Amino acid sequence: MYGSISNNREALVTIVAVGAYAERQYQKQDGSTEYFKSRGVTMKRGGDIIYGEMTGELASKNRDTQFQQGLPYIVKGF
């Protein structure tokens, strides 16, 4: 079963898996180059499995963070 975290709500989850940090280059409408930064996380809340992504500066700041599987974390949905 897959769950979700409602907008601006916090949830207590455990980490199942953490993906690698990624930067994908794209071209903006004005022709300049920009990078989309992300890092995916699979979490469990009760019986629900939730996939979430950190994007932008949050992903960049947490690019080397070692999240521990099975430990509780508080996450916020947007």
Buried (B, 14 or more C-beta within 10 A) or exposed (E): EEBEBEEEEEBEBEBBEBEEBBEEEEEEEEEEEEEEBBBBBBBBBEEBBBBBEBBEEEBBEBEEEEEEEEEEEEBEEE
